Amino acid sequence: MLSGTVTRLAAFVAVQARRREPLMRLSIFRTPNLAAYTVADRNMITERNPASAGVLAEQLLKVLP
């Protein structure tokens, strides 16, 4: 069952990579929107995605006594 799923996923990616107008642009995974990003405003520090965990931890260590 898993091998069938992997085969179908690989086929989908291969077809979408060749289409002029794909259902999902595969280049979305290279965009900076998925990069680490945090925002600090007074007492609130927030992150955009799990890739930001390290940056968030560094900012928290700066703020904590």
N, C-alpha and C positions, 0 to 999 in steps of 0.2 A: 504494500500500500504506500509506504513512504517513497519507494523508488518511482512509483507512478506519479506521485505528487511532484517530486523533484524533476522528473522528465517533463511534465506539463509546464511547470514554472520556467524551466530552461527554454522550452519551445516558445512560450509567451514572450519572454525577454528577447529572444532572437528575432521574433516577428516584429515586435514593437520597435526594436532598434533599427530596423530597416524601413519602417513605414515613414511616409512624409508627414502624416498627421497621426501620431500614435495616441492610444487611449491615455497613456501616462508617459510624460517625458522622463526618460531615465536619467537625464542630466540633473534632475531635482536633487539627487543625492550628493551632488558636488557643489550645491549652492551654499553661500555663507549663512543662510537662514538656519541651517542645521548645525552651525558651529557653536562653540561655547560662548555664552553671553549671560552676563549678570547685570543687575541694576541695583544700586544702593541709594537709598533716600532716607536720610536721618536714621531711624531705628529699624527700617525695613530693608532687607536684602532679599532679592528674589532672583530666580534663575529661569532661563527659557526652556531648557531641555536637560536630560540626564548628562549630556556631555559637559555641562557647566558645573558639575559637582565639585571638581577640583578647584576651580576659580572661586566658587562660592565658599568653600572651606577656607581658602586663603583670606578672603575678605572678612569672614567671621572671626578668624584668629586676630586680625588687626583691630577689630572692634571690641572684642572681649577683653576684660581686664586681666 
